[in-house]
Amino acid sequence: MLYPTITMRELDNWILYGKTMYLVDLRNQSSFERCHLAGAVNIPFEELEEHTGELPTDRPIVFYCSRGSQSMLACNRLWDQGFQVVNAGGGLMAYRGRNLVCSVPYGQML
């Protein structure tokens, strides 16, 4: 594993301070619509290969999912293809920050 992994707390600070990145939520569309991080785009893990041509090459792509396993797999795949990737370890289950956009109560977000 050669790509960086950050904690959800670090990601919260990156969002708060406007760090340049492309933030990708890998969960399915209904989970994303219920709750996601501010500024994230939704590319479900199962559809990632179909969308690699749309991903930027000029800034880090930060992946997160529910628990961290799919974001790690996404980073492995795209790192090998030459993308700048960052894994947000732990996923939304580990998130305790202030940058959530939710349409349901916090406990129902996943």
C-alpha positions in Angstrom: 0.0 0.0 0.0 1.8 3.1 -1.2 -1.1 5.6 -1.2 -1.8 7.7 2.0 -4.6 6.9 4.4 -6.0 9.6 6.6 -8.4 9.5 9.6 -12.0 10.8 9.3 -10.9 13.5 11.7 -8.2 14.6 9.3 -10.7 14.5 6.4 -13.0 16.7 8.5 -10.2 19.3 8.8 -9.4 19.0 5.1 -13.1 19.9 4.3 -13.2 22.6 6.9 -10.1 24.4 5.6 -10.8 23.9 1.9 -8.0 21.6 1.0 -8.0 20.9 -2.7 -9.3 17.4 -3.4 -12.0 15.5 -5.2 -14.1 13.8 -2.5 -15.9 10.5 -3.6 -18.5 8.7 -1.6 -18.5 5.0 -2.7 -21.7 4.0 -1.1 -24.9 3.3 -3.1 -27.1 6.2 -4.2 -29.8 5.8 -1.6 -27.2 5.9 1.2 -25.6 8.9 -0.3 -28.9 10.7 -0.5 -29.6 10.0 3.1 -26.3 11.3 4.4 -22.9 12.3 2.9 -20.0 14.6 3.5 -20.2 18.1 2.2 -18.7 18.5 -1.2 -18.7 14.8 -2.0 -19.7 13.2 -5.3 -21.4 9.8 -5.4 -19.8 7.1 -7.5 -20.9 3.7 -6.1 -18.1 1.3 -5.7 -19.7 -1.1 -8.2 -19.6 1.6 -10.9 -16.2 3.0 -10.2 -14.5 1.4 -13.2 -17.1 2.9 -15.5 -16.3 6.4 -14.2 -12.5 6.5 -14.1 -12.4 8.7 -17.2 -14.3 11.4 -15.3 -11.9 11.5 -12.3 -9.4 14.4 -12.1 -5.7 13.9 -12.5 -4.7 17.3 -11.1 -5.6 16.8 -7.5 -5.9 14.0 -4.9 -9.0 11.9 -5.0 -10.2 11.1 -1.5 -12.4 8.0 -1.2 -14.7 7.0 1.7 -17.4 4.4 2.2 -19.4 3.0 5.1 -16.6 1.3 7.0 -13.4 1.8 5.0 -13.0 -1.5 3.1 -14.3 -0.4 -0.3 -12.4 2.9 -0.2 -9.2 0.9 0.4 -10.0 -1.4 -2.6 -10.7 1.7 -4.7 -7.4 3.2 -3.8 -5.6 0.0 -4.6 -7.2 -0.1 -8.1 -6.7 3.5 -9.0 -3.2 3.9 -7.5 -2.1 1.2 -9.9 -3.6 3.2 -12.7 -1.6 6.3 -11.7 -4.2 8.4 -9.9 -3.4 10.5 -6.8 -5.6 8.7 -4.2 -6.2 9.0 -0.5 -8.1 6.5 1.6 -10.3 8.0 4.4 -10.0 5.1 6.9 -12.9 3.9 8.9 -15.6 5.4 6.7 -18.7 7.2 7.8 -19.0 4.8 10.7 -16.0 6.5 12.2 -17.0 10.0 11.3 -17.8 12.4 14.1 -17.3 15.7 12.4 -19.4 18.7 11.4 -19.5 18.3 7.7 -22.4 15.9 7.2 -25.3 16.7 4.9 -28.2 14.5 6.1 -31.8 14.2 5.1 -32.5 11.7 7.9 -31.4 11.5 11.6 -27.8 10.6 12.1 -28.5 7.1 13.4 -30.3 6.2 10.1 -27.6 7.5 7.8 -26.0 4.2 6.8 
